Structure formats: C-alpha cells, structure tokens
Amino acid sequence: MRVLSKSKLIAFLQCRKRLWLEVHRPELRADSSRATASFNVGHKVGEVARTIYDPQGKGGFLTRNAMDTPECLSKALIC
C-alpha cells in the first residue's frame, strides 16, 4: 500500500518526475549538507517535543510499518 504524505504532495507540486523518482527510485536521492542539517534540526525538535508532552517517557512511536492506518489513528486519538 502506498502512503500519501505532505512531502509527496509537495514533491508532486514541484515536479512530477521528482515524485516518481522518490517513490520508485529512492536510492538515487542525494541530500545536500544543508538538507541534512535541516533534517537533524527537525529530529531535535521532535526530541524536545517528546520531553515536553511526554515527560515520563510512557508514550510510543506510531509507525505506518508497524500497523495499518486505522489502528495507528485509533491509538493516536487515545487520551
């Protein structure tokens, strides 16, 4: 099953060939050092958010590979 994400929509809007390559030939992707630095900042922001919103560390990660979308959404909506 293919997943539609915000980054795939942006890739499509920028260039249809870019989206095709990202889906069918992801091994050809080469990130610049600037992009890699941006990804690292995003990961750090995620770590900070987890310490703020889950200080006891009892939460978990919801990954689309571990479960299907409805199951993932139902776990995300549990308060």
All heavy atoms as a GROMACS GRO file, in nm:
protein
  620
    1MET      N    1   0.083  -0.118   0.000
    1MET     CA    2   0.000   0.000   0.000
    1MET      C    3   0.088   0.125   0.000
    1MET      O    4   0.180   0.137   0.080
    1MET     CB    5  -0.089  -0.002   0.124
    1MET     CG    6  -0.176   0.121   0.135
    1MET     SD    7  -0.292   0.110   0.271
    1MET     CE    8  -0.207   0.207   0.391
    2ARG      N    9   0.064   0.215  -0.087
    2ARG     CA   10   0.138   0.342  -0.093
    2ARG      C   11   0.072   0.444  -0.002
    2ARG      O   12  -0.050   0.450   0.008
    2ARG     CB   13   0.142   0.393  -0.236
    2ARG     CG   14   0.217   0.298  -0.326
    2ARG     CD   15   0.309   0.374  -0.417
    2ARG     NE   16   0.399   0.284  -0.484
    2ARG     CZ   17   0.385   0.244  -0.609
    2ARG    NH1   18   0.285   0.287  -0.681
    2ARG    NH2   19   0.471   0.161  -0.662
    3VAL      N   20   0.153   0.525   0.061
    3VAL     CA   21   0.103   0.625   0.155
    3VAL      C   22   0.122   0.764   0.095
    3VAL      O   23   0.228   0.797   0.042
    3VAL     CB   24   0.180   0.614   0.288
    3VAL    CG1   25   0.136   0.720   0.385
    3VAL    CG2   26   0.162   0.476   0.348
    4LEU      N   27   0.017   0.844   0.104
    4LEU     CA   28   0.023   0.982   0.058
    4LEU      C   29   0.062   1.070   0.176
    4LEU      O   30   0.001   1.064   0.281
    4LEU     CB   31  -0.112   1.026   0.003
    4LEU     CG   32  -0.120   1.163  -0.059
    4LEU    CD1   33  -0.024   1.174  -0.177
    4LEU    CD2   34  -0.261   1.194  -0.102
    5SER      N   35   0.168   1.148   0.159
    5SER     CA   36   0.216   1.232   0.267
    5SER      C   37   0.230   1.376   0.218
    5SER      O   38   0.224   1.404   0.098
    5SER     CB   39   0.352   1.183   0.317
    5SER     OG   40   0.448   1.197   0.214
    6LYS      N   41   0.249   1.466   0.314
    6LYS     CA   42   0.266   1.607   0.278
    6LYS      C   43   0.390   1.625   0.191
    6LYS      O   44   0.387   1.698   0.093
    6LYS     CB   45   0.279   1.690   0.406
    6LYS     CG   46   0.292   1.839   0.381
    6LYS     CD   47   0.291   1.917   0.510
    6LYS     CE   48   0.425   1.907   0.577
    6LYS     NZ   49   0.440   1.994   0.694
    7SER      N   50   0.498   1.554   0.224
    7SER     CA   51   0.620   1.569   0.145
    7SER      C   52   0.602   1.516   0.002
    7SER      O   53   0.657   1.572  -0.092
    7SER     CB   54   0.738   1.499   0.213
    7SER     OG   55   0.711   1.362   0.230
    8LYS      N   56   0.521   1.411  -0.015
    8LYS     CA   57   0.495   1.361  -0.151
    8LYS      C   58   0.408   1.458  -0.230
    8LYS      O   59   0.430   1.476  -0.350
    8LYS     CB   60   0.432   1.223  -0.145
    8LYS     CG   61   0.533   1.116  -0.106
    8LYS     CD   62   0.473   0.979  -0.104
    8LYS     CE   63   0.577   0.878  -0.062
    8LYS     NZ   64   0.521   0.747  -0.036
    9LEU      N   65   0.313   1.522  -0.163
    9LEU     CA   66   0.232   1.622  -0.232
    9LEU      C   67   0.318   1.741  -0.275
    9LEU      O   68   0.304   1.792  -0.387
    9LEU     CB   69   0.120   1.672  -0.142
    9LEU     CG   70   0.004   1.576  -0.123
    9LEU    CD1   71  -0.091   1.627  -0.016
    9LEU    CD2   72  -0.071   1.554  -0.252
   10ILE      N   73   0.409   1.784  -0.189
   10ILE     CA   74   0.497   1.895  -0.224
   10ILE      C   75   0.589   1.855  -0.339
   10ILE      O   76   0.610   1.933  -0.432
   10ILE     CB   77   0.578   1.941  -0.100
   10ILE    CG1   78   0.483   2.009  -0.002
   10ILE    CG2   79   0.692   2.034  -0.139
   10ILE    CD1   80   0.543   2.039   0.133
   11ALA      N   81   0.641   1.732  -0.335
   11ALA     CA   82   0.725   1.684  -0.445
   11ALA      C   83   0.649   1.686  -0.576
   11ALA      O   84   0.703   1.728  -0.679
   11ALA     CB   85   0.776   1.543  -0.415
   12PHE      N   86   0.523   1.644  -0.574
   12PHE     CA   87   0.440   1.644  -0.694
   12PHE      C   88   0.419   1.786  -0.746
   12PHE      O   89   0.429   1.812  -0.866
   12PHE     CB   90   0.304   1.579  -0.666
   12PHE     CG   91   0.209   1.589  -0.781
   12PHE    CD1   92   0.220   1.504  -0.889
   12PHE    CD2   93   0.108   1.683  -0.780
   12PHE    CE1   94   0.132   1.513  -0.996
   12PHE    CE2   95   0.019   1.693  -0.886
   12PHE     CZ   96   0.032   1.608  -0.994
   13LEU      N   97   0.391   1.879  -0.654
   13LEU     CA   98   0.368   2.018  -0.696
   13LEU      C   99   0.494   2.081  -0.754
   13LEU      O  100   0.486   2.163  -0.845
   13LEU     CB  101   0.317   2.101  -0.578
   13LEU     CG  102   0.176   2.066  -0.531
   13LEU    CD1  103   0.143   2.143  -0.403
   13LEU    CD2  104   0.073   2.095  -0.638
   14GLN      N  105   0.610   2.042  -0.702
   14GLN     CA  106   0.735   2.097  -0.753
   14GLN      C  107   0.773   2.037  -0.888
   14GLN      O  108   0.815   2.107  -0.977
   14GLN     CB  109   0.847   2.076  -0.653
   14GLN     CG  110   0.833   2.161  -0.529
   14GLN     CD  111   0.941   2.133  -0.427
   14GLN    OE1  112   1.010   2.032  -0.431
   14GLN    NE2  113   0.956   2.226  -0.334
   15CYS      N  114   0.758   1.904  -0.897
   15CYS     CA  115   0.798   1.836  -1.021
   15CYS      C  116   0.746   1.694  -1.018
   15CYS      O  117   0.779   1.617  -0.928
   15CYS     CB  118   0.951   1.836  -1.033
   15CYS     SG  119   1.013   1.748  -1.176
   16ARG      N  120   0.665   1.658  -1.116
   16ARG     CA  121   0.607   1.523  -1.121
   16ARG      C  122   0.715   1.416  -1.130
   16ARG      O  123   0.702   1.308  -1.074
   16ARG     CB  124   0.510   1.510  -1.237
   16ARG     CG  125   0.387   1.592  -1.216
   16ARG     CD  126   0.292   1.582  -1.331
   16ARG     NE  127   0.179   1.671  -1.306
   16ARG     CZ  128   0.072   1.675  -1.380
   16ARG    NH1  129   0.062   1.598  -1.487
   16ARG    NH2  130  -0.025   1.757  -1.350
   17LYS      N  131   0.824   1.446  -1.201
   17LYS     CA  132   0.934   1.349  -1.212
   17LYS      C  133   1.000   1.327  -1.076
   17LYS      O  134   1.043   1.217  -1.044
   17LYS     CB  135   1.038   1.395  -1.313
   17LYS     CG  136   0.990   1.385  -1.455
   17LYS     CD  137   1.098   1.429  -1.550
   17LYS     CE  138   1.047   1.429  -1.693
   17LYS     NZ  139   1.151   1.472  -1.787
   18ARG      N  140   1.008   1.434  -0.995
   18ARG     CA  141   1.066   1.421  -0.861
   18ARG      C  142   0.985   1.321  -0.779
   18ARG      O  143   1.042   1.234  -0.711
   18ARG     CB  144   1.070   1.556  -0.792
   18ARG     CG  145   1.118   1.546  -0.649
   18ARG     CD  146   1.115   1.678  -0.576
   18ARG     NE  147   1.136   1.653  -0.435
   18ARG     CZ  148   1.104   1.735  -0.340
   18ARG    NH1  149   1.050   1.851  -0.369
   18ARG    NH2  150   1.126   1.705  -0.215
   19LEU      N  151   0.853   1.334  -0.783
   19LEU     CA  152   0.769   1.241  -0.708
   19LEU      C  153   0.790   1.099  -0.756
   19LEU      O  154   0.805   1.007  -0.676
   19LEU     CB  155   0.622   1.280  -0.720
   19LEU     CG  156   0.524   1.181  -0.654
   19LEU    CD1  157   0.549   1.172  -0.504
   19LEU    CD2  158   0.381   1.220  -0.684
   20TRP      N  159   0.793   1.079  -0.888
   20TRP     CA  160   0.812   0.945  -0.941
   20TRP      C  161   0.944   0.886  -0.892
   20TRP      O  162   0.949   0.771  -0.848
   20TRP     CB  163   0.810   0.947  -1.095
   20TRP     CG  164   0.810   0.809  -1.152
   20TRP    CD1  165   0.701   0.735  -1.186
   20TRP    CD2  166   0.924   0.728  -1.180
   20TRP    NE1  167   0.741   0.612  -1.234
   20TRP    CE2  168   0.878   0.605  -1.231
   20TRP    CE3  169   1.061   0.746  -1.168
   20TRP    CZ2  170   0.963   0.503  -1.268
   20TRP    CZ3  171   1.146   0.644  -1.204
   20TRP    CH2  172   1.098   0.524  -1.254
   21LEU      N  173   1.049   0.966  -0.896
   21LEU     CA  174   1.179   0.918  -0.850
   21LEU      C  175   1.178   0.886  -0.701
   21LEU      O  176   1.237   0.786  -0.658
   21LEU     CB  177   1.289   1.021  -0.880
   21LEU     CG  178   1.329   1.030  -1.027
   21LEU    CD1  179   1.416   1.154  -1.049
   21LEU    CD2  180   1.402   0.904  -1.070
   22GLU      N  181   1.113   0.969  -0.620
   22GLU     CA  182   1.109   0.945  -0.477
   22GLU      C  183   1.035   0.816  -0.444
   22GLU      O  184   1.070   0.746  -0.350
   22GLU     CB  185   1.045   1.062  -0.403
   22GLU     CG  186   1.136   1.183  -0.395
   22GLU     CD  187   1.078   1.296  -0.313
   22GLU    OE1  188   0.976   1.277  -0.244
   22GLU    OE2  189   1.136   1.406  -0.318
   23VAL      N  190   0.932   0.784  -0.522
   23VAL     CA  191   0.854   0.663  -0.497
   23VAL      C  192   0.922   0.538  -0.553
   23VAL      O  193   0.933   0.436  -0.487
   23VAL     CB  194   0.712   0.677  -0.556
   23VAL    CG1  195   0.636   0.546  -0.551
   23VAL    CG2  196   0.635   0.786  -0.482
   24HIS      N  197   0.971   0.547  -0.678
   24HIS     CA  198   1.022   0.429  -0.747
   24HIS      C  199   1.173   0.410  -0.743
   24HIS      O  200   1.220   0.299  -0.762
   24HIS     CB  201   0.975   0.432  -0.894
   24HIS     CG  202   0.826   0.430  -0.907
   24HIS    ND1  203   0.751   0.316  -0.888
   24HIS    CD2  204   0.737   0.529  -0.933
   24HIS    CE1  205   0.623   0.344  -0.905
   24HIS    NE2  206   0.612   0.473  -0.931
   25ARG      N  207   1.248   0.516  -0.720
   25ARG     CA  208   1.395   0.505  -0.718
   25ARG      C  209   1.455   0.586  -0.602
   25ARG      O  210   1.538   0.674  -0.624
   25ARG     CB  211   1.453   0.555  -0.851
   25ARG     CG  212   1.408   0.482  -0.977
   25ARG     CD  213   1.463   0.341  -0.989
   25ARG     NE  214   1.607   0.332  -0.984
   25ARG     CZ  215   1.690   0.344  -1.087
   25ARG    NH1  216   1.643   0.369  -1.205
   25ARG    NH2  217   1.819   0.334  -1.071
   26PRO      N  218   1.413   0.561  -0.479
   26PRO     CA  219   1.460   0.642  -0.366
   26PRO      C  220   1.610   0.633  -0.343
   26PRO      O  221   1.669   0.723  -0.285
   26PRO     CB  222   1.382   0.585  -0.247
   26PRO     CG  223   1.345   0.447  -0.287
   26PRO     CD  224   1.326   0.453  -0.436
   27GLU      N  225   1.674   0.527  -0.392
   27GLU     CA  226   1.818   0.512  -0.374
   27GLU      C  227   1.899   0.616  -0.451
   27GLU      O  228   2.017   0.637  -0.423
   27GLU     CB  229   1.864   0.370  -0.414
   27GLU     CG  230   1.860   0.342  -0.562
   27GLU     CD  231   1.723   0.303  -0.618
   27GLU    OE1  232   1.623   0.302  -0.544
   27GLU    OE2  233   1.718   0.272  -0.738
   28LEU      N  234   1.836   0.684  -0.548
   28LEU     CA  235   1.906   0.786  -0.625
   28LEU      C  236   1.911   0.921  -0.555
   28LEU      O  237   1.982   1.011  -0.598
   28LEU     CB  238   1.839   0.804  -0.762
   28LEU     CG  239   1.841   0.683  -0.855
   28LEU    CD1  240   1.767   0.715  -0.984
   28LEU    CD2  241   1.984   0.641  -0.884
   29ARG      N  242   1.840   0.935  -0.445
   29ARG     CA  243   1.834   1.062  -0.372
   29ARG      C  244   1.969   1.093  -0.306
   29ARG      O  245   2.029   1.008  -0.242
   29ARG     CB  246   1.726   1.054  -0.265
   29ARG     CG  247   1.711   1.181  -0.186
   29ARG     CD  248   1.600   1.167  -0.087
   29ARG     NE  249   1.598   1.282   0.001
   29ARG     CZ  250   1.494   1.318   0.070
   29ARG    NH1  251   1.384   1.246   0.065
   29ARG    NH2  252   1.498   1.422   0.147
   30ALA      N  253   2.011   1.216  -0.324
   30ALA     CA  254   2.134   1.263  -0.259
   30ALA      C  255   2.102   1.396  -0.191
   30ALA      O  256   2.077   1.496  -0.256
   30ALA     CB  257   2.245   1.281  -0.362
   31ASP      N  258   2.102   1.394  -0.059
   31ASP     CA  259   2.069   1.515   0.017
   31ASP      C  260   2.193   1.602   0.032
   31ASP      O  261   2.303   1.552   0.055
   31ASP     CB  262   2.016   1.479   0.156
   31ASP     CG  263   1.883   1.408   0.148
   31ASP    OD1  264   1.802   1.443   0.062
   31ASP    OD2  265   1.860   1.316   0.230
   32SER      N  266   2.173   1.732   0.021
   32SER     CA  267   2.282   1.827   0.042
   32SER      C  268   2.313   1.834   0.191
   32SER      O  269   2.234   1.791   0.275
   32SER     CB  270   2.243   1.965  -0.010
   32SER     OG  271   2.140   2.019   0.071
   33SER      N  272   2.426   1.893   0.224
   33SER     CA  273   2.461   1.908   0.365
   33SER      C  274   2.362   2.001   0.434
   33SER      O  275   2.331   1.984   0.552
   33SER     CB  276   2.604   1.961   0.380
   33SER     OG  277   2.617   2.085   0.313
   34ARG      N  278   2.310   2.097   0.360
   34ARG     CA  279   2.209   2.188   0.416
   34ARG      C  280   2.080   2.113   0.449
   34ARG      O  281   2.020   2.135   0.554
   34ARG     CB  282   2.183   2.300   0.316
   34ARG     CG  283   2.096   2.408   0.370
   34ARG     CD  284   2.084   2.521   0.271
   34ARG     NE  285   2.028   2.638   0.334
   34ARG     CZ  286   2.012   2.753   0.276
   34ARG    NH1  287   2.050   2.770   0.152
   34ARG    NH2  288   1.960   2.854   0.340
   35ALA      N  289   2.037   2.026   0.359
   35ALA     CA  290   1.916   1.947   0.384
   35ALA      C  291   1.937   1.853   0.502
   35ALA      O  292   1.849   1.838   0.587
   35ALA     CB  293   1.878   1.867   0.260
   36THR      N  294   2.053   1.790   0.508
   36THR     CA  295   2.084   1.700   0.619
   36THR      C  296   2.082   1.775   0.751
   36THR      O  297   2.028   1.727   0.852
   36THR     CB  298   2.221   1.633   0.597
   36THR    OG1  299   2.217   1.562   0.474
   36THR    CG2  300   2.254   1.536   0.709
   37ALA      N  301   2.136   1.897   0.753
   37ALA     CA  302   2.134   1.979   0.874
   37ALA      C  303   1.990   2.012   0.913
   37ALA      O  304   1.955   2.010   1.031
   37ALA     CB  305   2.215   2.106   0.853
   38SER      N  306   1.906   2.040   0.814
   38SER     CA  307   1.765   2.070   0.840
   38SER      C  308   1.693   1.949   0.899
   38SER      O  309   1.614   1.961   0.992
   38SER     CB  310   1.697   2.116   0.711
   38SER     OG  311   1.563   2.146   0.733
   39PHE      N  312   1.722   1.830   0.846
   39PHE     CA  313   1.662   1.708   0.900
   39PHE      C  314   1.705   1.688   1.045
   39PHE      O  315   1.624   1.651   1.130
   39PHE     CB  316   1.704   1.585   0.818
   39PHE     CG  317   1.654   1.585   0.676
   39PHE    CD1  318   1.730   1.527   0.576
   39PHE    CD2  319   1.533   1.641   0.642
   39PHE    CE1  320   1.686   1.526   0.445
   39PHE    CE2  321   1.486   1.640   0.511
   39PHE     CZ  322   1.564   1.582   0.412
   40ASN      N  323   1.832   1.714   1.074
   40ASN     CA  324   1.883   1.697   1.210
   40ASN      C  325   1.813   1.792   1.307
   40ASN      O  326   1.781   1.754   1.419
   40ASN     CB  327   2.034   1.717   1.214
   40ASN     CG  328   2.108   1.604   1.145
   40ASN    OD1  329   2.056   1.494   1.132
   40ASN    ND2  330   2.229   1.631   1.101
   41VAL      N  331   1.789   1.916   1.263
   41VAL     CA  332   1.716   2.012   1.346
   41VAL      C  333   1.574   1.960   1.372
   41VAL      O  334   1.524   1.967   1.484
   41VAL     CB  335   1.713   2.152   1.281
   41VAL    CG1  336   1.615   2.243   1.352
   41VAL    CG2  337   1.851   2.214   1.280
   42GLY      N  338   1.510   1.907   1.269
   42GLY     CA  339   1.376   1.852   1.285
   42GLY      C  340   1.372   1.737   1.385
   42GLY      O  341   1.280   1.727   1.466
   43HIS      N  342   1.474   1.652   1.382
   43HIS     CA  343   1.481   1.542   1.478
   43HIS      C  344   1.498   1.595   1.621
   43HIS      O  345   1.438   1.543   1.715
   43HIS     CB  346   1.594   1.446   1.443
   43HIS     CG  347   1.574   1.374   1.313
   43HIS    ND1  348   1.459   1.303   1.283
   43HIS    CD2  349   1.653   1.365   1.204
   43HIS    CE1  350   1.470   1.252   1.161
   43HIS    NE2  351   1.587   1.289   1.112
   44LYS      N  352   1.580   1.699   1.636
   44LYS     CA  353   1.600   1.761   1.768
   44LYS      C  354   1.469   1.821   1.819
   44LYS      O  355   1.436   1.809   1.937
   44LYS     CB  356   1.709   1.868   1.763
   44LYS     CG  357   1.847   1.813   1.766
   44LYS     CD  358   1.872   1.756   1.903
   44LYS     CE  359   2.019   1.726   1.920
   44LYS     NZ  360   2.040   1.644   2.039
   45VAL      N  361   1.394   1.889   1.731
   45VAL     CA  362   1.265   1.947   1.769
   45VAL      C  363   1.171   1.836   1.817
   45VAL      O  364   1.101   1.852   1.917
   45VAL     CB  365   1.202   2.026   1.651
   45VAL    CG1  366   1.058   2.062   1.680
   45VAL    CG2  367   1.284   2.150   1.622
   46GLY      N  368   1.172   1.724   1.749
   46GLY     CA  369   1.090   1.610   1.791
   46GLY      C  370   1.128   1.560   1.929
   46GLY      O  371   1.042   1.528   2.012
   47GLU      N  372   1.259   1.554   1.956
   47GLU     CA  373   1.305   1.511   2.088
   47GLU      C  374   1.258   1.607   2.197
   47GLU      O  375   1.211   1.565   2.303
   47GLU     CB  376   1.458   1.503   2.090
   47GLU     CG  377   1.514   1.389   2.011
   47GLU     CD  378   1.667   1.392   2.004
   47GLU    OE1  379   1.730   1.458   2.091
   47GLU    OE2  380   1.722   1.330   1.912
   48VAL      N  381   1.270   1.737   2.170
   48VAL     CA  382   1.226   1.839   2.267
   48VAL      C  383   1.076   1.828   2.289
   48VAL      O  384   1.028   1.832   2.404
   48VAL     CB  385   1.265   1.981   2.221
   48VAL    CG1  386   1.201   2.086   2.308
   48VAL    CG2  387   1.417   1.996   2.220
   49ALA      N  388   1.000   1.810   2.183
   49ALA     CA  389   0.854   1.798   2.195
   49ALA      C  390   0.817   1.677   2.280
   49ALA      O  391   0.726   1.683   2.362
   49ALA     CB  392   0.790   1.788   2.057
   50ARG      N  393   0.888   1.566   2.261
   50ARG     CA  394   0.859   1.446   2.342
   50ARG      C  395   0.888   1.471   2.489
   50ARG      O  396   0.815   1.422   2.576
   50ARG     CB  397   0.936   1.326   2.289
   50ARG     CG  398   0.874   1.267   2.162
   50ARG     CD  399   0.936   1.134   2.125
   50ARG     NE  400   1.076   1.144   2.091
   50ARG     CZ  401   1.124   1.181   1.974
   50ARG    NH1  402   1.040   1.213   1.876
   50ARG    NH2  403   1.252   1.185   1.950
   51THR      N  404   0.994   1.545   2.521
   51THR     CA  405   1.023   1.572   2.662
   51THR      C  406   0.919   1.665   2.723
   51THR      O  407   0.890   1.656   2.842
   51THR     CB  408   1.164   1.632   2.682
   51THR    OG1  409   1.175   1.755   2.612
   51THR    CG2  410   1.272   1.536   2.635
   52ILE      N  411   0.864   1.755   2.643
   52ILE     CA  412   0.762   1.848   2.694
   52ILE      C  413   0.626   1.778   2.710
   52ILE      O  414   0.562   1.790   2.814
   52ILE     CB  415   0.747   1.970   2.601
   52ILE    CG1  416   0.874   2.055   2.607
   52ILE    CG2  417   0.624   2.052   2.637
   52ILE    CD1  418   0.879   2.166   2.502
   53TYR      N  419   0.583   1.705   2.608
   53TYR     CA  420   0.449   1.647   2.607
   53TYR      C  421   0.442   1.505   2.663
   53TYR      O  422   0.333   1.452   2.684
   53TYR     CB  423   0.390   1.652   2.467
   53TYR     CG  424   0.366   1.792   2.421
   53TYR    CD1  425   0.451   1.854   2.330
   53TYR    CD2  426   0.261   1.866   2.473
   53TYR    CE1  427   0.430   1.985   2.290
   53TYR    CE2  428   0.239   1.997   2.434
   53TYR     CZ  429   0.325   2.056   2.343
   53TYR     OH  430   0.304   2.186   2.304
   54ASP      N  431   0.557   1.443   2.686
   54ASP     CA  432   0.561   1.308   2.743
   54ASP      C  433   0.679   1.300   2.839
   54ASP      O  434   0.773   1.224   2.817
   54ASP     CB  435   0.573   1.204   2.631
   54ASP     CG  436   0.566   1.062   2.682
   54ASP    OD1  437   0.509   1.038   2.790
   54ASP    OD2  438   0.621   0.973   2.613
   55PRO      N  439   0.675   1.379   2.948
   55PRO     CA  440   0.791   1.386   3.037
   55PRO      C  441   0.826   1.254   3.105
   55PRO      O  442   0.943   1.231   3.137
   55PRO     CB  443   0.753   1.493   3.140
   55PRO     CG  444   0.605   1.508   3.131
   55PRO     CD  445   0.567   1.466   2.992
   56GLN      N  446   0.728   1.166   3.127
   56GLN     CA  447   0.758   1.037   3.189
   56GLN      C  448   0.810   0.934   3.088
   56GLN      O  449   0.854   0.827   3.125
   56GLN     CB  450   0.635   0.978   3.260
   56GLN     CG  451   0.596   1.051   3.386
   56GLN     CD  452   0.493   1.159   3.358
   56GLN    OE1  453   0.426   1.157   3.256
   56GLN    NE2  454   0.481   1.254   3.450
   57GLY      N  455   0.804   0.967   2.962
   57GLY     CA  456   0.852   0.875   2.858
   57GLY      C  457   0.767   0.750   2.843
   57GLY      O  458   0.816   0.645   2.805
   58LYS      N  459   0.637   0.763   2.870
   58LYS     CA  460   0.547   0.647   2.861
   58LYS      C  461   0.487   0.631   2.722
   58LYS      O  462   0.424   0.529   2.694
   58LYS     CB  463   0.434   0.661   2.963
   58LYS     CG  464   0.483   0.653   3.106
   58LYS     CD  465   0.368   0.661   3.203
   58LYS     CE  466   0.418   0.649   3.346
   58LYS     NZ  467   0.308   0.655   3.442
   59GLY      N  468   0.504   0.730   2.638
   59GLY     CA  469   0.447   0.724   2.504
   59GLY      C  470   0.527   0.632   2.413
   59GLY      O  471   0.631   0.578   2.450
   60GLY      N  472   0.478   0.616   2.295
   60GLY     CA  473   0.546   0.532   2.196
   60GLY      C  474   0.538   0.596   2.060
   60GLY      O  475   0.473   0.699   2.040
   61PHE      N  476   0.606   0.535   1.966
   61PHE     CA  477   0.604   0.584   1.829
   61PHE      C  478   0.500   0.508   1.749
   61PHE      O  479   0.488   0.386   1.762
   61PHE     CB  480   0.742   0.567   1.763
   61PHE     CG  481   0.844   0.661   1.814
   61PHE    CD1  482   0.933   0.623   1.912
   61PHE    CD2  483   0.852   0.790   1.763
   61PHE    CE1  484   1.027   0.711   1.961
   61PHE    CE2  485   0.946   0.879   1.810
   61PHE     CZ  486   1.035   0.839   1.909
   62LEU      N  487   0.426   0.581   1.669
   62LEU     CA  488   0.330   0.520   1.578
   62LEU      C  489   0.392   0.520   1.440
   62LEU      O  490   0.415   0.625   1.383
   62LEU     CB  491   0.198   0.599   1.577
   62LEU     CG  492   0.128   0.614   1.712
   62LEU    CD1  493   0.006   0.703   1.698
   62LEU    CD2  494   0.091   0.479   1.768
   63THR      N  495   0.422   0.403   1.389
   63THR     CA  496   0.482   0.394   1.257
   63THR      C  497   0.387   0.322   1.163
   63THR      O  498   0.317   0.228   1.203
   63THR     CB  499   0.615   0.317   1.260
   63THR    OG1  500   0.590   0.182   1.301
   63THR    CG2  501   0.714   0.382   1.356
   64ARG      N  502   0.384   0.366   1.040
   64ARG     CA  503   0.294   0.303   0.943
   64ARG      C  504   0.339   0.164   0.906
   64ARG      O  505   0.263   0.085   0.855
   64ARG     CB  506   0.277   0.392   0.821
   64ARG     CG  507   0.401   0.410   0.740
   64ARG     CD  508   0.370   0.494   0.616
   64ARG     NE  509   0.489   0.516   0.541
   64ARG     CZ  510   0.553   0.631   0.535
   64ARG    NH1  511   0.508   0.735   0.599
   64ARG    NH2  512   0.662   0.644   0.462
   65ASN      N  513   0.466   0.130   0.932
   65ASN     CA  514   0.515  -0.004   0.901
   65ASN      C  515   0.470  -0.105   1.006
   65ASN      O  516   0.454  -0.221   0.978
   65ASN     CB  517   0.667  -0.004   0.890
   65ASN     CG  518   0.715   0.082   0.777
   65ASN    OD1  519   0.646   0.102   0.679
   65ASN    ND2  520   0.833   0.137   0.791
   66ALA      N  521   0.452  -0.059   1.130
   66ALA     CA  522   0.417  -0.149   1.239
   66ALA      C  523   0.268  -0.183   1.243
   66ALA      O  524   0.230  -0.284   1.299
   66ALA     CB  525   0.461  -0.088   1.372
   67MET      N  526   0.185  -0.098   1.189
   67MET     CA  527   0.041  -0.120   1.195
   67MET      C  528  -0.028  -0.052   1.078
   67MET      O  529   0.032   0.030   1.010
   67MET     CB  530  -0.014  -0.069   1.328
   67MET     CG  531   0.010   0.079   1.352
   67MET     SD  532  -0.034   0.134   1.516
   67MET     CE  533   0.108   0.083   1.609
   68ASP      N  534  -0.153  -0.085   1.056
   68ASP     CA  535  -0.225  -0.019   0.947
   68ASP      C  536  -0.275   0.118   0.992
   68ASP      O  537  -0.278   0.150   1.110
   68ASP     CB  538  -0.338  -0.108   0.896
   68ASP     CG  539  -0.444  -0.138   1.000
   68ASP    OD1  540  -0.432  -0.090   1.113
   68ASP    OD2  541  -0.537  -0.212   0.968
   69THR      N  542  -0.317   0.199   0.898
   69THR     CA  543  -0.355   0.338   0.926
   69THR      C  544  -0.470   0.350   1.026
   69THR      O  545  -0.459   0.427   1.120
   69THR     CB  546  -0.389   0.411   0.794
   69THR    OG1  547  -0.274   0.404   0.709
   69THR    CG2  548  -0.423   0.555   0.820
   70PRO      N  549  -0.581   0.276   1.013
   70PRO     CA  550  -0.689   0.291   1.111
   70PRO      C  551  -0.642   0.258   1.254
   70PRO      O  552  -0.677   0.328   1.349
   70PRO     CB  553  -0.796   0.193   1.064
   70PRO     CG  554  -0.772   0.178   0.918
   70PRO     CD  555  -0.621   0.188   0.902
   71GLU      N  556  -0.562   0.154   1.269
   71GLU     CA  557  -0.512   0.118   1.401
   71GLU      C  558  -0.421   0.227   1.456
   71GLU      O  559  -0.429   0.266   1.572
   71GLU     CB  560  -0.436  -0.014   1.395
   71GLU     CG  561  -0.387  -0.062   1.530
   71GLU     CD  562  -0.307  -0.190   1.522
   71GLU    OE1  563  -0.292  -0.246   1.412
   71GLU    OE2  564  -0.258  -0.233   1.627
   72CYS      N  565  -0.337   0.281   1.370
   72CYS     CA  566  -0.245   0.389   1.410
   72CYS      C  567  -0.324   0.512   1.455
   72CYS      O  568  -0.295   0.572   1.558
   72CYS     CB  569  -0.154   0.424   1.292
   72CYS     SG  570  -0.016   0.530   1.333
   73LEU      N  571  -0.427   0.550   1.379
   73LEU     CA  572  -0.509   0.664   1.416
   73LEU      C  573  -0.585   0.641   1.545
   73LEU      O  574  -0.597   0.732   1.628
   73LEU     CB  575  -0.605   0.699   1.302
   73LEU     CG  576  -0.543   0.760   1.178
   73LEU    CD1  577  -0.647   0.774   1.069
   73LEU    CD2  578  -0.478   0.893   1.210
   74SER      N  579  -0.635   0.523   1.566
   74SER     CA  580  -0.710   0.496   1.688
   74SER      C  581  -0.619   0.507   1.810
   74SER      O  582  -0.659   0.557   1.913
   74SER     CB  583  -0.777   0.358   1.684
   74SER     OG  584  -0.679   0.256   1.692
   75LYS      N  585  -0.494   0.464   1.799
   75LYS     CA  586  -0.400   0.477   1.911
   75LYS      C  587  -0.361   0.622   1.932
   75LYS      O  588  -0.338   0.665   2.044
   75LYS     CB  589  -0.277   0.392   1.886
   75LYS     CG  590  -0.305   0.245   1.897
   75LYS     CD  591  -0.180   0.164   1.882
   75LYS     CE  592  -0.215   0.018   1.886
   75LYS     NZ  593  -0.148  -0.055   1.989
   76ALA      N  594  -0.352   0.700   1.825
   76ALA     CA  595  -0.314   0.841   1.837
   76ALA      C  596  -0.424   0.921   1.904
   76ALA      O  597  -0.396   1.023   1.967
   76ALA     CB  598  -0.283   0.898   1.699
   77LEU      N  599  -0.549   0.879   1.892
   77LEU     CA  600  -0.661   0.955   1.946
   77LEU      C  601  -0.694   0.919   2.091
   77LEU      O  602  -0.779   0.980   2.152
   77LEU     CB  603  -0.785   0.935   1.858
   77LEU     CG  604  -0.770   0.985   1.715
   77LEU    CD1  605  -0.894   0.951   1.633
   77LEU    CD2  606  -0.745   1.136   1.713
   78ILE      N  607  -0.625   0.820   2.145
   78ILE     CA  608  -0.647   0.783   2.285
   78ILE      C  609  -0.586   0.889   2.374
   78ILE      O  610  -0.471   0.925   2.361
   78ILE     CB  611  -0.587   0.644   2.315
   78ILE    CG1  612  -0.659   0.536   2.234
   78ILE    CG2  613  -0.594   0.615   2.464
   78ILE    CD1  614  -0.595   0.401   2.244
   79CYS      N  615  -0.664   0.940   2.469
   79CYS     CA  616  -0.614   1.044   2.560
   79CYS      C  617  -0.591   0.989   2.698
   79CYS      O  618  -0.654   0.904   2.744
   79CYS     CB  619  -0.713   1.159   2.567
   79CYS     SG  620  -0.735   1.242   2.409
   0.00000   0.00000   0.00000
